Amino acid sequence: MENNQLNVAMQNMINWLADEHELGKAPNKIECAGTFDYNDMHYYIFKYKINVFGKWLVGVCGGFEGDDLEPCGHAFSDRQPYNKDTAQNDCIAMIEMIMAYWKEQAKKYSE
């Protein structure tokens, strides 16, 4: 099942990067650089290049519960350089930023 989940995560990451508010196009190259679990959800670390000669950048996609093929919507990259030693912590920081943003949005609508 993980292979199907990986494919879904990669396509989700590509679609997110291709959005006009992000890169505006699919990355030139993208690879899965690892996985991890956080808050009982499964995540995929991606490294990608905007162009052929660009540096590897890090992105995260996931929030998969078990073998589910639908992520919770945590696809993000702040375009920082990919570093294999810090990638998981960099991705967790991005996830926490996403969660804080949506909590703030929910708070605004509940007032």
N, CA, C and O atoms as CSV, one atom per row, in Angstrom:
chain,resi,resn,atom,element,x,y,z
A,1,MET,N,N,0.827,-1.206,0.000
A,1,MET,CA,C,0.000,0.000,0.000
A,1,MET,C,C,0.860,1.254,0.000
A,1,MET,O,O,0.476,2.262,-0.595
A,2,GLU,N,N,2.039,1.212,0.669
A,2,GLU,CA,C,2.859,2.412,0.773
A,2,GLU,C,C,3.257,2.955,-0.598
A,2,GLU,O,O,3.361,4.168,-0.777
A,3,ASN,N,N,3.481,2.054,-1.577
A,3,ASN,CA,C,3.853,2.509,-2.911
A,3,ASN,C,C,2.740,3.353,-3.526
A,3,ASN,O,O,3.016,4.387,-4.134
A,4,ASN,N,N,1.479,2.924,-3.377
A,4,ASN,CA,C,0.353,3.712,-3.872
A,4,ASN,C,C,0.275,5.040,-3.131
A,4,ASN,O,O,0.026,6.083,-3.735
A,5,GLN,N,N,0.490,4.995,-1.819
A,5,GLN,CA,C,0.451,6.205,-1.013
A,5,GLN,C,C,1.567,7.165,-1.431
A,5,GLN,O,O,1.354,8.374,-1.514
A,6,LEU,N,N,2.741,6.624,-1.690
A,6,LEU,CA,C,3.861,7.441,-2.165
A,6,LEU,C,C,3.502,8.117,-3.484
A,6,LEU,O,O,3.772,9.304,-3.663
A,7,ASN,N,N,2.903,7.382,-4.399
A,7,ASN,CA,C,2.507,7.959,-5.695
A,7,ASN,C,C,1.501,9.090,-5.509
A,7,ASN,O,O,1.593,10.126,-6.168
A,8,VAL,N,N,0.534,8.884,-4.602
A,8,VAL,CA,C,-0.462,9.928,-4.323
A,8,VAL,C,C,0.231,11.149,-3.724
A,8,VAL,O,O,-0.049,12.282,-4.115
A,9,ALA,N,N,1.133,10.915,-2.776
A,9,ALA,CA,C,1.851,12.020,-2.131
A,9,ALA,C,C,2.688,12.793,-3.143
A,9,ALA,O,O,2.698,14.024,-3.129
A,10,MET,N,N,3.387,12.080,-4.020
A,10,MET,CA,C,4.219,12.755,-5.019
A,10,MET,C,C,3.358,13.590,-5.961
A,10,MET,O,O,3.706,14.731,-6.265
A,11,GLN,N,N,2.248,13.043,-6.422
A,11,GLN,CA,C,1.378,13.799,-7.325
A,11,GLN,C,C,0.792,15.016,-6.621
A,11,GLN,O,O,0.665,16.086,-7.217
A,12,ASN,N,N,0.435,14.847,-5.345
A,12,ASN,CA,C,-0.067,15.962,-4.559
A,12,ASN,C,C,0.981,17.072,-4.445
A,12,ASN,O,O,0.669,18.254,-4.588
A,13,MET,N,N,2.227,16.672,-4.187
A,13,MET,CA,C,3.314,17.640,-4.056
A,13,MET,C,C,3.547,18.359,-5.379
A,13,MET,O,O,3.719,19.577,-5.403
A,14,ILE,N,N,3.553,17.615,-6.470
A,14,ILE,CA,C,3.739,18.217,-7.803
A,14,ILE,C,C,2.609,19.205,-8.092
A,14,ILE,O,O,2.858,20.319,-8.552
A,15,ASN,N,N,1.375,18.797,-7.822
A,15,ASN,CA,C,0.234,19.693,-8.065
A,15,ASN,C,C,0.321,20.948,-7.223
A,15,ASN,O,O,0.023,22.043,-7.699
A,16,TRP,N,N,0.731,20.793,-5.962
A,16,TRP,CA,C,0.854,21.958,-5.080
A,16,TRP,C,C,1.933,22.897,-5.605
A,16,TRP,O,O,1.719,24.108,-5.661
A,17,LEU,N,N,3.081,22.364,-5.988
A,17,LEU,CA,C,4.167,23.200,-6.511
A,17,LEU,C,C,3.773,23.877,-7.823
A,17,LEU,O,O,4.174,25.011,-8.086
A,18,ALA,N,N,2.990,23.184,-8.640
A,18,ALA,CA,C,2.596,23.716,-9.953
A,18,ALA,C,C,1.545,24.819,-9.860
A,18,ALA,O,O,1.300,25.523,-10.840
A,19,ASP,N,N,0.929,24.975,-8.705
A,19,ASP,CA,C,-0.085,26.009,-8.544
A,19,ASP,C,C,0.486,27.386,-8.877
A,19,ASP,O,O,1.652,27.665,-8.599
A,20,GLU,N,N,-0.337,28.236,-9.469
A,20,GLU,CA,C,0.115,29.570,-9.889
A,20,GLU,C,C,0.601,30.429,-8.730
A,20,GLU,O,O,1.350,31.383,-8.943
A,21,HIS,N,N,0.185,30.105,-7.504
A,21,HIS,CA,C,0.626,30.873,-6.336
A,21,HIS,C,C,1.925,30.319,-5.745
A,21,HIS,O,O,2.476,30.893,-4.806
A,22,GLU,N,N,2.405,29.220,-6.289
A,22,GLU,CA,C,3.663,28.621,-5.837
A,22,GLU,C,C,4.683,28.753,-6.967
A,22,GLU,O,O,5.051,29.872,-7.325
A,23,LEU,N,N,5.152,27.636,-7.541
A,23,LEU,CA,C,6.124,27.728,-8.635
A,23,LEU,C,C,5.465,28.106,-9.957
A,23,LEU,O,O,6.103,28.687,-10.835
A,24,GLY,N,N,4.193,27.773,-10.089
A,24,GLY,CA,C,3.501,28.041,-11.343
A,24,GLY,C,C,3.777,26.990,-12.405
A,24,GLY,O,O,3.315,27.112,-13.540
A,25,LYS,N,N,4.527,25.961,-12.042
A,25,LYS,CA,C,4.841,24.861,-12.959
A,25,LYS,C,C,5.326,23.683,-12.126
A,25,LYS,O,O,5.708,23.843,-10.967
A,26,ALA,N,N,5.305,22.519,-12.720
A,26,ALA,CA,C,5.821,21.341,-12.023
A,26,ALA,C,C,7.329,21.499,-11.856
A,26,ALA,O,O,7.981,22.153,-12.670
A,27,PRO,N,N,7.876,20.908,-10.814
A,27,PRO,CA,C,9.331,20.996,-10.648
A,27,PRO,C,C,10.035,20.258,-11.779
A,27,PRO,O,O,9.468,19.349,-12.385
A,28,ASN,N,N,11.260,20.652,-12.054
A,28,ASN,CA,C,12.043,19.993,-13.104
A,28,ASN,C,C,12.358,18.558,-12.712
A,28,ASN,O,O,12.373,17.661,-13.555
A,29,LYS,N,N,12.609,18.351,-11.418
A,29,LYS,CA,C,12.918,17.013,-10.918
A,29,LYS,C,C,12.394,16.914,-9.493
A,29,LYS,O,O,12.466,17.879,-8.732
A,30,ILE,N,N,11.869,15.752,-9.131
A,30,ILE,CA,C,11.367,15.540,-7.772
A,30,ILE,C,C,11.624,14.092,-7.381
A,30,ILE,O,O,11.471,13.179,-8.192
A,31,GLU,N,N,12.018,13.897,-6.122
A,31,GLU,CA,C,12.289,12.560,-5.603
A,31,GLU,C,C,11.809,12.469,-4.159
A,31,GLU,O,O,11.847,13.450,-3.416
A,32,CYS,N,N,11.363,11.290,-3.778
A,32,CYS,CA,C,11.045,11.053,-2.378
A,32,CYS,C,C,12.370,10.862,-1.650
A,32,CYS,O,O,13.204,10.055,-2.062
A,33,ALA,N,N,12.558,11.607,-0.567
A,33,ALA,CA,C,13.818,11.564,0.171
A,33,ALA,C,C,13.658,10.911,1.541
A,33,ALA,O,O,14.608,10.867,2.322
A,34,GLY,N,N,12.465,10.406,1.833
A,34,GLY,CA,C,12.256,9.739,3.107
A,34,GLY,C,C,10.824,9.858,3.575
A,34,GLY,O,O,9.994,10.513,2.945
A,35,THR,N,N,10.553,9.209,4.695
A,35,THR,CA,C,9.226,9.238,5.307
A,35,THR,C,C,9.393,9.360,6.814
A,35,THR,O,O,10.457,9.077,7.365
A,36,PHE,N,N,8.329,9.784,7.460
A,36,PHE,CA,C,8.322,9.831,8.921
A,36,PHE,C,C,6.878,9.899,9.399
A,36,PHE,O,O,5.961,10.207,8.637
A,37,ASP,N,N,6.707,9.606,10.668
A,37,ASP,CA,C,5.389,9.709,11.292
A,37,ASP,C,C,5.413,10.855,12.284
A,37,ASP,O,O,6.384,11.047,13.016
A,38,TYR,N,N,4.319,11.619,12.295
A,38,TYR,CA,C,4.198,12.765,13.189
A,38,TYR,C,C,2.732,12.923,13.558
A,38,TYR,O,O,1.870,12.930,12.679
A,39,ASN,N,N,2.441,13.049,14.832
A,39,ASN,CA,C,1.054,13.167,15.313
A,39,ASN,C,C,0.178,12.038,14.770
A,39,ASN,O,O,-0.952,12.274,14.343
A,40,ASP,N,N,0.692,10.837,14.789
A,40,ASP,CA,C,-0.035,9.638,14.335
A,40,ASP,C,C,-0.414,9.684,12.855
A,40,ASP,O,O,-1.365,9.025,12.433
A,41,MET,N,N,0.329,10.459,12.073
A,41,MET,CA,C,0.080,10.523,10.632
A,41,MET,C,C,1.396,10.282,9.895
A,41,MET,O,O,2.476,10.538,10.427
A,42,HIS,N,N,1.286,9.788,8.668
A,42,HIS,CA,C,2.461,9.442,7.864
A,42,HIS,C,C,2.744,10.549,6.843
A,42,HIS,O,O,1.833,11.048,6.183
A,43,TYR,N,N,4.013,10.920,6.727
A,43,TYR,CA,C,4.437,12.001,5.839
A,43,TYR,C,C,5.571,11.550,4.922
A,43,TYR,O,O,6.330,10.633,5.237
A,44,TYR,N,N,5.661,12.230,3.773
A,44,TYR,CA,C,6.713,11.977,2.799
A,44,TYR,C,C,7.540,13.246,2.628
A,44,TYR,O,O,7.005,14.341,2.460
A,45,ILE,N,N,8.851,13.071,2.674
A,45,ILE,CA,C,9.790,14.169,2.437
A,45,ILE,C,C,10.150,14.129,0.961
A,45,ILE,O,O,10.503,13.076,0.429
A,46,PHE,N,N,10.060,15.274,0.307
A,46,PHE,CA,C,10.456,15.360,-1.095
A,46,PHE,C,C,11.577,16.360,-1.255
A,46,PHE,O,O,11.627,17.392,-0.586
A,47,LYS,N,N,12.473,16.023,-2.162
A,47,LYS,CA,C,13.462,17.004,-2.589
A,47,LYS,C,C,13.172,17.247,-4.063
A,47,LYS,O,O,12.873,16.321,-4.818
A,48,TYR,N,N,13.269,18.512,-4.454
A,48,TYR,CA,C,12.917,18.854,-5.830
A,48,TYR,C,C,13.805,19.993,-6.326
A,48,TYR,O,O,14.398,20.740,-5.548
A,49,LYS,N,N,13.871,20.091,-7.643
A,49,LYS,CA,C,14.608,21.172,-8.302
A,49,LYS,C,C,13.633,21.953,-9.166
A,49,LYS,O,O,12.812,21.380,-9.882
A,50,ILE,N,N,13.741,23.276,-9.082
A,50,ILE,CA,C,12.889,24.130,-9.907
A,50,ILE,C,C,13.348,24.082,-11.354
A,50,ILE,O,O,12.527,24.070,-12.271
A,51,ASN,N,N,14.663,24.054,-11.561
A,51,ASN,CA,C,15.216,23.938,-12.907
A,51,ASN,C,C,16.421,23.010,-12.884
A,51,ASN,O,O,16.871,22.599,-11.815
A,52,VAL,N,N,16.938,22.684,-14.049
A,52,VAL,CA,C,18.016,21.700,-14.183
A,52,VAL,C,C,19.218,22.038,-13.309
A,52,VAL,O,O,19.797,21.153,-12.679
A,53,PHE,N,N,19.588,23.292,-13.268
A,53,PHE,CA,C,20.799,23.683,-12.554
A,53,PHE,C,C,20.537,24.177,-11.133
A,53,PHE,O,O,21.459,24.610,-10.441
A,54,GLY,N,N,19.285,24.111,-10.703
A,54,GLY,CA,C,18.922,24.599,-9.380
A,54,GLY,C,C,19.384,23.678,-8.264
A,54,GLY,O,O,19.772,22.532,-8.489
A,55,LYS,N,N,19.329,24.212,-7.063
A,55,LYS,CA,C,19.648,23.424,-5.871
A,55,LYS,C,C,18.448,22.558,-5.524
A,55,LYS,O,O,17.318,22.856,-5.912
A,56,TRP,N,N,18.707,21.481,-4.787
A,56,TRP,CA,C,17.625,20.669,-4.258
A,56,TRP,C,C,16.943,21.460,-3.155
A,56,TRP,O,O,17.611,22.032,-2.293
A,57,LEU,N,N,15.620,21.496,-3.177
A,57,LEU,CA,C,14.811,22.146,-2.153
A,57,LEU,C,C,13.965,21.077,-1.468
A,57,LEU,O,O,13.755,19.999,-2.023
A,58,VAL,N,N,13.485,21.371,-0.271
A,58,VAL,CA,C,12.720,20.378,0.491
A,58,VAL,C,C,11.234,20.731,0.527
A,58,VAL,O,O,10.853,21.899,0.603
A,59,GLY,N,N,10.416,19.697,0.472
A,59,GLY,CA,C,8.969,19.848,0.601
A,59,GLY,C,C,8.412,18.663,1.364
A,59,GLY,O,O,9.077,17.637,1.504
A,60,VAL,N,N,7.201,18.802,1.853
A,60,VAL,CA,C,6.564,17.737,2.617
A,60,VAL,C,C,5.131,17.542,2.129
A,60,VAL,O,O,4.450,18.496,1.753
A,61,CYS,N,N,4.698,16.306,2.144
A,61,CYS,CA,C,3.310,16.022,1.799
A,61,CYS,C,C,2.818,14.865,2.657
A,61,CYS,O,O,3.525,13.886,2.895
A,62,GLY,N,N,1.607,15.012,3.101
A,62,GLY,CA,C,1.058,13.910,3.868
A,62,GLY,C,C,-0.034,14.299,4.805
A,62,GLY,O,O,-0.911,15.127,4.558
A,63,GLY,N,N,0.109,13.615,5.907
A,63,GLY,CA,C,-0.972,13.598,6.844
A,63,GLY,C,C,-1.854,12.422,6.473
A,63,GLY,O,O,-3.080,12.526,6.487
A,64,PHE,N,N,-1.212,11.279,6.133
A,64,PHE,CA,C,-1.955,10.064,5.795
A,64,PHE,C,C,-2.229,9.276,7.073
A,64,PHE,O,O,-1.338,9.093,7.901
A,65,GLU,N,N,-3.448,8.819,7.223
A,65,GLU,CA,C,-3.815,7.949,8.341
A,65,GLU,C,C,-3.736,6.503,7.864
A,65,GLU,O,O,-4.455,6.097,6.952
A,66,GLY,N,N,-2.863,5.742,8.486
A,66,GLY,CA,C,-2.715,4.336,8.119
A,66,GLY,C,C,-2.411,4.170,6.645
A,66,GLY,O,O,-1.508,4.813,6.109
A,67,ASP,N,N,-3.180,3.293,5.984
A,67,ASP,CA,C,-2.983,3.029,4.555
A,67,ASP,C,C,-3.861,3.899,3.668
A,67,ASP,O,O,-3.958,3.662,2.464
A,68,ASP,N,N,-4.498,4.900,4.254
A,68,ASP,CA,C,-5.398,5.772,3.502
A,68,ASP,C,C,-4.655,6.428,2.336
A,68,ASP,O,O,-3.458,6.699,2.424
A,69,LEU,N,N,-5.366,6.672,1.267
A,69,LEU,CA,C,-4.773,7.313,0.088
A,69,LEU,C,C,-5.164,8.779,-0.039
A,69,LEU,O,O,-4.915,9.399,-1.073
A,70,GLU,N,N,-5.763,9.331,0.987
A,70,GLU,CA,C,-6.167,10.743,0.971
A,70,GLU,C,C,-5.425,11.472,2.095
A,70,GLU,O,O,-5.717,11.248,3.270
A,71,PRO,N,N,-4.458,12.351,1.742
A,71,PRO,CA,C,-3.753,13.088,2.783
A,71,PRO,C,C,-4.647,14.171,3.385
A,71,PRO,O,O,-5.651,14.568,2.792
A,72,CYS,N,N,-4.270,14.633,4.552
A,72,CYS,CA,C,-5.092,15.646,5.224
A,72,CYS,C,C,-4.871,17.051,4.666
A,72,CYS,O,O,-5.525,17.996,5.105
A,73,GLY,N,N,-3.975,17.199,3.722
A,73,GLY,CA,C,-3.776,18.505,3.095
A,73,GLY,C,C,-2.471,19.184,3.458
A,73,GLY,O,O,-2.281,20.361,3.153
A,74,HIS,N,N,-1.584,18.473,4.092
A,74,HIS,CA,C,-0.296,19.052,4.437
A,74,HIS,C,C,0.689,18.854,3.293
A,74,HIS,O,O,1.525,17.952,3.336
A,75,ALA,N,N,0.590,19.689,2.282
A,75,ALA,CA,C,1.566,19.738,1.183
A,75,ALA,C,C,2.137,21.139,1.211
A,75,ALA,O,O,1.404,22.122,1.099
A,76,PHE,N,N,3.453,21.229,1.361
A,76,PHE,CA,C,4.033,22.558,1.516
A,76,PHE,C,C,5.540,22.532,1.269
A,76,PHE,O,O,6.212,21.520,1.470
A,77,SER,N,N,6.033,23.661,0.833
A,77,SER,CA,C,7.474,23.902,0.767
A,77,SER,C,C,7.694,25.395,0.929
A,77,SER,O,O,7.028,26.214,0.297
A,78,ASP,N,N,8.635,25.724,1.785
A,78,ASP,CA,C,9.011,27.136,1.906
A,78,ASP,C,C,10.292,27.404,1.120
A,78,ASP,O,O,10.959,28.421,1.311
A,79,ARG,N,N,10.614,26.468,0.234
A,79,ARG,CA,C,11.730,26.571,-0.718
A,79,ARG,C,C,13.096,26.694,-0.061
A,79,ARG,O,O,14.003,27.320,-0.608
A,80,GLN,N,N,13.234,26.102,1.098
A,80,GLN,CA,C,14.548,26.101,1.716
A,80,GLN,C,C,15.366,24.944,1.149
A,80,GLN,O,O,14.802,23.944,0.705
A,81,PRO,N,N,16.681,25.075,1.163
A,81,PRO,CA,C,17.533,24.010,0.613
A,81,PRO,C,C,17.319,22.679,1.330
A,81,PRO,O,O,17.093,22.634,2.539
A,82,TYR,N,N,17.394,21.615,0.567
A,82,TYR,CA,C,17.283,20.278,1.119
A,82,TYR,C,C,18.593,19.912,1.810
A,82,TYR,O,O,19.673,20.055,1.237
A,83,ASN,N,N,18.481,19.440,3.046
A,83,ASN,CA,C,19.623,18.949,3.802
A,83,ASN,C,C,19.174,17.639,4.423
A,83,ASN,O,O,18.275,17.624,5.265
A,84,LYS,N,N,19.795,16.534,4.014
A,84,LYS,CA,C,19.321,15.227,4.493
A,84,LYS,C,C,19.385,15.108,6.006
A,84,LYS,O,O,18.609,14.351,6.590
A,85,ASP,N,N,20.287,15.833,6.658
A,85,ASP,CA,C,20.416,15.749,8.113
A,85,ASP,C,C,19.317,16.509,8.856
A,85,ASP,O,O,19.015,16.186,10.005
A,86,THR,N,N,18.725,17.500,8.225
A,86,THR,CA,C,17.702,18.310,8.894
A,86,THR,C,C,16.338,18.220,8.229
A,86,THR,O,O,15.388,18.855,8.687
A,87,ALA,N,N,16.224,17.444,7.160
A,87,ALA,CA,C,14.986,17.418,6.359
A,87,ALA,C,C,13.752,17.083,7.187
A,87,ALA,O,O,12.723,17.745,7.049
A,88,GLN,N,N,13.835,16.074,8.039
A,88,GLN,CA,C,12.655,15.704,8.821
A,88,GLN,C,C,12.254,16.843,9.753
A,88,GLN,O,O,11.073,17.178,9.831
A,89,ASN,N,N,13.191,17.435,10.451
A,89,ASN,CA,C,12.865,18.553,11.338
A,89,ASN,C,C,12.359,19.756,10.553
A,89,ASN,O,O,11.463,20.464,11.013
A,90,ASP,N,N,12.926,19.993,9.371
A,90,ASP,CA,C,12.450,21.090,8.518
A,90,ASP,C,C,10.993,20.848,8.113
A,90,ASP,O,O,10.180,21.772,8.099
A,91,CYS,N,N,10.679,19.603,7.787
A,91,CYS,CA,C,9.309,19.259,7.394
A,91,CYS,C,C,8.346,19.376,8.575
A,91,CYS,O,O,7.223,19.855,8.412
A,92,ILE,N,N,8.769,18.951,9.743
A,92,ILE,CA,C,7.913,19.078,10.928
A,92,ILE,C,C,7.632,20.551,11.205
A,92,ILE,O,O,6.511,20.912,11.564
A,93,ALA,N,N,8.636,21.400,11.042
A,93,ALA,CA,C,8.425,22.843,11.242
A,93,ALA,C,C,7.397,23.376,10.247
A,93,ALA,O,O,6.564,24.209,10.606
A,94,MET,N,N,7.449,22.904,9.000
A,94,MET,CA,C,6.466,23.346,8.008
A,94,MET,C,C,5.070,22.854,8.366
A,94,MET,O,O,4.098,23.595,8.221
A,95,ILE,N,N,4.959,21.606,8.836
A,95,ILE,CA,C,3.662,21.058,9.242
A,95,ILE,C,C,3.092,21.881,10.390
A,95,ILE,O,O,1.910,22.226,10.385
A,96,GLU,N,N,3.919,22.191,11.360
A,96,GLU,CA,C,3.450,22.975,12.501
A,96,GLU,C,C,3.014,24.374,12.074
A,96,GLU,O,O,2.069,24.932,12.633
A,97,MET,N,N,3.702,24.935,11.087
A,97,MET,CA,C,3.314,26.246,10.563
A,97,MET,C,C,1.937,26.164,9.884
A,97,MET,O,O,1.093,27.039,10.079
A,98,ILE,N,N,1.721,25.119,9.094
A,98,ILE,CA,C,0.429,24.916,8.435
A,98,ILE,C,C,-0.679,24.782,9.483
A,98,ILE,O,O,-1.732,25.410,9.372
A,99,MET,N,N,-0.429,23.964,10.492
A,99,MET,CA,C,-1.424,23.740,11.532
A,99,MET,C,C,-1.733,25.035,12.287
A,99,MET,O,O,-2.893,25.313,12.593
A,100,ALA,N,N,-0.710,25.819,12.587
A,100,ALA,CA,C,-0.914,27.090,13.295
A,100,ALA,C,C,-1.731,28.047,12.435
A,100,ALA,O,O,-2.607,28.747,12.944
A,101,TYR,N,N,-1.445,28.082,11.127
A,101,TYR,CA,C,-2.181,28.952,10.217
A,101,TYR,C,C,-3.671,28.592,10.226
A,101,TYR,O,O,-4.519,29.474,10.363
A,102,TRP,N,N,-3.994,27.296,10.081
A,102,TRP,CA,C,-5.390,26.889,10.010
A,102,TRP,C,C,-6.106,27.040,11.339
A,102,TRP,O,O,-7.308,27.302,11.370
A,103,LYS,N,N,-5.387,26.880,12.430
A,103,LYS,CA,C,-5.990,27.131,13.744
A,103,LYS,C,C,-6.345,28.607,13.882
A,103,LYS,O,O,-7.398,28.949,14.422
A,104,GLU,N,N,-5.473,29.472,13.398
A,104,GLU,CA,C,-5.735,30.913,13.447
A,104,GLU,C,C,-6.930,31.275,12.565
A,104,GLU,O,O,-7.767,32.092,12.948
A,105,GLN,N,N,-7.004,30.658,11.376
A,105,GLN,CA,C,-8.148,30.910,10.491
A,105,GLN,C,C,-9.453,30.456,11.142
A,105,GLN,O,O,-10.463,31.156,11.070
A,106,ALA,N,N,-9.432,29.301,11.769
A,106,ALA,CA,C,-10.634,28.784,12.437
A,106,ALA,C,C,-11.043,29.706,13.582
A,106,ALA,O,O,-12.230,29.938,13.813
A,107,LYS,N,N,-10.065,30.218,14.280
A,107,LYS,CA,C,-10.339,31.140,15.395
A,107,LYS,C,C,-11.027,32.404,14.893
A,107,LYS,O,O,-11.957,32.896,15.531
A,108,LYS,N,N,-10.577,32.934,13.752
A,108,LYS,CA,C,-11.172,34.141,13.170
A,108,LYS,C,C,-12.637,33.907,12.803
A,108,LYS,O,O,-13.478,34.783,13.006
A,109,TYR,N,N,-12.940,32.727,12.265
A,109,TYR,CA,C,-14.306,32.445,11.841
A,109,TYR,C,C,-15.233,32.117,12.999
A,109,TYR,O,O,-16.453,32.226,12.874
A,110,SER,N,N,-14.658,31.718,14.120
A,110,SER,CA,C,-15.511,31.375,15.257
A,110,SER,C,C,-15.801,32.570,16.153
A,110,SER,O,O,-16.604,32.464,17.081
A,111,GLU,N,N,-15.166,33.697,15.893
A,111,GLU,CA,C,-15.393,34.899,16.719
A,111,GLU,C,C,-16.587,35.680,16.252
A,111,GLU,O,O,-16.915,36.713,16.835
